[in-house]
Amino acid sequence: MHPSLEYALIGCIAAAGSYLLTPAARRIAIWWGAVAKPRDRDVHAVATPRLGGLALFAGFAMAIFVAHKLPTLGATFGNWDIDWVLVSGAMICALGVLDDKYELDSITKLAGQVAATGVMVTKGGVQMTAVYLPIGHAGTVSLGRDIGIPVTILLTVLTINALNFIDGLDGLAAGVTAIGALAFFIYAYYLVSHNYIDVANTPTLLTAALAGACIGFLPHNFSPARIFMGDSGSMLVGLVLSAAATTATTSADPQSFGRLLGSLPLLLPFLPIAVLAIPFVDLLLAIVRRIRRGQSPFAPDKEHLHHRMLEIGHTHRRAVLLLYFWSALLAFGGVALSLMRGPWLVISVLSALAAIGLLMSAIPRLRRGRGRHAAGRHAAPPVPEPVPDPVGTGRP
């Protein structure tokens, strides 16, 4: 079987597992009482079960298990880092399950995120060992374990919370993650096809399984959602996507890239910042906004990007689809700029698509403006008030 077919099989298994097991996760959530009741900052109006992360993790785990049994992937991915990603994924999913039920405080969640990430980083060796700095003659900077471990944990926790922050509209987090994972998969598979197997084999498998799990979950989660992925799901997908990026530098010598794509393969660990630009921008704006108010960075509010889309006048589904559009534009646009030789053509196409996206995003405001203008133009002229009769003649 060709490796591309094996990757397709992995994605299909993850999608099928997630899709088929989501109804079971929904029934467990209802039985256990892990249900999201409407709050002031929430968009949904009815109580909705959580624990969608259980189905996501099950589909992802099934795909990884099958990958070890396939002829090509089994030989290529016979390393331990993927298994430790699975262990850490189980830990952070369990933490999310507790939060979906008991709504843990932010400090407890942060500690659990660091602990789960730490297992993957220290035990599995999933850590950034070197960073390429395209500034002057800096070149590749070796981090070592003392710096590489905390930096990897920090970046992973940031990715986890970025995905957690945008999980506010039906299908938003699952769709954005699927888009980011697919873009990352294309980039990593391109490197694999050019014989950089040591660099991109693990990211390719992880993103194929992650994209499949999110796609399988999405029919149950798209508006109107029958189940939410909850923190058990949003933290899981953030951890896996960050692990996919980090493993790109785990076992490769950065000096071995030669001239393939210049220095771009060395920037692979930072690709999630491009493919998940929307969540990271939302995370940054939320932190700045809350610190300026003297609040905790984890304090909830209704000023996320998806809330602003609804305030503009978009419907729930349209807001989600527009955020899909912007995520895909940034994710696949970044990959296209990395892989194609004609950057100006890519930039021209992306600019045209961005202009279309801006127009679609502004349609509600344009309609309101035209409505007010038309109402003012067709309004009846004001009726003059009668002038009082100062001398009592009865005539104005």
N, C-alpha and C positions, 0 to 999 in steps of 0.2 A: 504494500500500500504506500502511495506517495505521502510524504510528510504533510503536505497541504491537506490531504484528505483526512489524515489523523487529527490535525488541528480542527477541521470541520466537525469530525466526530466528537471530539472533546467538547466543543461548543454546543453541539446538539444534545449531548448527554446532560450537560449542566443545565441547559434550558428545559429539557424534559423533566429532569428531577425537580427543579425549582417550581415549574408549572404544576406538576402533579401533586407535590407535597404542600403547596401553599394552602389548599383547603383544609388539610389536616392541621397546619399551624394555626389557621383561623379558629378552628374548633377548640384547640388547646387554649388559645388566648381567651375565648369566651368562657370556657369552663373554669379557667384559673382567675379570671377577672382582670386580665391584662388588657384593658380597654381604654382608649383615649377618649375622655369625655371633653366636650367643647369647653374651651376657656376663652377669656377675652382676647388673647393674642392669636388664637387658632382661627383657621379659615373654615374648617369643616363644621357643619351644624348638627351632626348626629354622632352618637358614640360609635367608634370604629375600633375593631380589634387590632392589637399590635402583634409583635412576635413574628413578623414576616422574615426577620433575619434567620429564624430556624430553617425555613425552606431554602433561603439563599445559601446558607452554609451547607445544607444537605446536598443541594445540587452541585455546589463547588467541590465538596469532598468526594462525591461520586465521580466527577470528572477527573480529579487528580488520581483517584484509585485506578480508574480504567487506563489512564495515561501510562502508569507503571507497567501495565500488562501488554501494551501495544508494542509491536516489533521495533519500530524506529524510535518512538518517544521513550519506550522503556529503557533502551540502551543509552539514549542521550540524557534523560532526566533521572538517572539513577543516583542522584546526589541527595544529601540530607537536608539542604536548605529548604526545599519545597515542603518536606514533611514538617519542619519546624514552623514554616509559615502556616501550615494547617493547624498545628498545636496552638500557636498564638491566636489564630483565627477562632478556634474553639473557646479559648479563654476570653477573648474580647466579646464574642457572641454571648457567652454566659453572663458577662458583666452587663451587657445590654439587655438581656432577658430580665435580670434583676431590676434594672432601671425602668424597663417597660412596665413592670408590675408595681414597684415601690417608689419610683421617681427619686433616685439617689441624688444627694447633693453634689455640686460641681467638683468639690475637692476629692470626694470619694471616687467619682468617675475619672478624674484626671489621674489619680494614683493608680487606678486599675488599668487605664490606658498605658501608662508608663510601664507597669509590671508586665502586661501582655506583650508589649513591644520589646521590652528588655529580654524576655525569653527568646524571642525570634532573633534578636541581634546578638546576644551573647552565646546561646547554645547552638543556634543554627549558623552563626557566622554571617548573617545577612546584615552587612554593614558597609558603609562607604569607606573604601580604603584609600581613594585618591580623588582629587577634584581638579578638573581642567579649568584654568583661568585664562580666558582669551583676552588678556590685558597685557600689552607690551610683550616682554619676554618671560613672563611668569611661568608659562607652560603648565605641566602637571605637578600638583602639590600633593605629596603623600601625607595622609592624616595620621596614620597609626591607630592603634586601638584606643589609646587614651582620649583622643579627640574624635575618632571615627564613631565610637559607640554613642556618646552623648549627642553628636550631630545627627546621627541616623535616628535616634529616638525622638529628637526634637522635630525633625522633618516629618516623621511618621505621625506623631501626635498632631501636628498642624494639619496634615492631610485628613486625618480621622475627623477632626473637629470642623474642617471646611465642609466635608460631606454632611456632617451632622447639622450644620447651620442651615443648609439649603433644603433640608428635608421638611418643607413646610407646605408644599402643594402636592396633590395626588400625582404620583408618577414622576415627580421632578428629580429626586435624588437617583432613582433607579435608571431613568432615561439619560441623565447627564453622565452617570458612571458608565453606562453601556457605550455612550458616544466616546468618552475618554478612553475606555479600554480598547475599543475597536481601532481608534486612531493610534494608540500605543502599539497595538498588535501589528498594524501595517508597518510601522517603523521598525519594530523588532524583527518581524519576519523578513523584511528587506535585508537587514543585516545578516540574518541566518542564511538567506539565499546567496549572499556574497561570502560565505564561508567564515563568518564571524560567529560561529556557533557558541564558543565559550562566553561570548559577551551577551548574546540575546536569546539563548535557548530557554532559560528559565522565565524571563519576562514574557516570552511569546506564549508559553503554556499558561502562565498565570492569567494573562489578559484574555486569552481565548476562553478559559473556564469562567472568569469573572464576567465577561460580556455575555456569555451564554446564560449564566445564572440570573443576571439582571433582566435580560430579554424574556426569559421564561416567567419571571415574577411580574413583569410589567402589565400583562393583561388583567391581573387581579388588582393591581395598584393604580391603574390609570383612572382618571375622573369619570364617574364617581367611584372612589376606591372602596373595595370590600374589605381590605386589610392594609395596614401601614407596615412598612419595613421596621419602624421603630428604631431605637438606638441599637438594638441587636443587629440590625441590618446596616444602618448607616455607618457605624463604627467598623463593622466587618469589611465592607467594600473599600473604605478608606485605608484600612491596614493592608489589604491585599494589593491595592493599586500602588501604594507606597513601596511595598515589598518588591513588586515587579520592577520598579525603577531602581531600587537599591541593589538588587541582585545583578544588575547589569555590570557593576564594577567589582563584584565579589571575587571573581576568579579570572579576571582578564588583566593582562599587562597593557596599560594605556599606551605604551610606546609601540605596540604591535599593529596599530591600525594602518600604518602606511599612509597612502594618499586617498584612501576611500572616503569620499565625502569630506575631505579635509579634516577638520577637528570636530565635526558635528557628532560623530558617534561618542565622543568623550562627554558630550553634554546630555547623554541619554538619561542619567539619573535625575535631571531637572525637567524632563519632558512633562511630568504630571503638572508642573506649574503652568505649562502652556495648554495642555489638554483639559485641565480643570481650572482655567482662568476665572470662570464665573464663580465657582465656590470660593476660590482664594480671594477674589476681590470682595465678595460678600463678607468673608471672615475678617478681612482687614478693615473694612468700613465699620463693621459691627464693633470691633475692638476699640477703634479710635473713637467712635460715637459714645460708647459706654464709659470709657476712661475720662473723656471730657466732661461727662456728667457726674463723675465721681462714683460710678457704679463698678461692679465686678465685670470683667470681660465676658463672663458667662451669664450675666443677667439677661433674662428674656425681654424682647420687645417686639413691636410690629412694624419695624422699619427695614426689614430685609429686602433684597431686590425683588423677590416675588410679591411681597406686600405692596411695594411701590407700583408694580405692574397692575395690580388690582385697583389701586387708588387712581391710576391714570384712567381706568375705565375698561380694561380688558376683562373678558370672562376668564373663569378658572382655566378652562382648556386652552384658550388662546394664549394666556400668559405662559403656561407650561410649554406650548409648542414654540413660542417665540424664544424662550430661554433654551430650548433644544436647538433652535436655529443658531443662536449666538454661540452656544457651546460647540456645535459642529463646525461653524465657520472658523472659530479660533483653533480648535483641535486639529481638524483636517487641513486647515490652512497652514498651521505650523509644520505639520508633517510634509505637506507639499513643498513648502519652502526649503525643507531639509533635503528632500529627495530629488527634486527637479532641477534641471540645469538652467532653465530660463526664469530667474526670480522675478523679473519685471512683468512677464506675462501673468505669473501667479498673483503678484501684487495688484495688477490691474483687475483681474477677475475678483479677487477678494474685496477690492475697493468697491466694485460695482455691487457685489452681494451685500456688503456692509451698508451701502446707500439704500438698497431695497429693504434691509432689515430696519434701518432707522425710520424709513417711511411707514413700514408696517407697525412699528412700535408707537409711532406718533398718531396713528389713525384716530383713536378715540378723542384726542385733544383737537385734532383738525375738525372732526365732526361736531364737537361741542362749539368750536369757534364759528363754524358755518351756521349752526343752528341758532346761536345768539344773534348773528348778523342778519339772518333771514327773519327772525322774530322781530328785531328792531325795525327792519325795512317794511314789514307788512303790518305793523301795529297801527291801530286806529289813531287819528290825530287827537290830541288832548282837547277836551271840551272846556272852553273858557268859563271861568267862574263869573256869575252875575255881579255887575257893579251895583253897590248899594245906592238907594235913592235918598239923598241927604235932605230933600225938601218935602218928601211925602207925597209926590205926584203919582206914585204907582208905576212910573216908567223908569227903566234903568238909565 
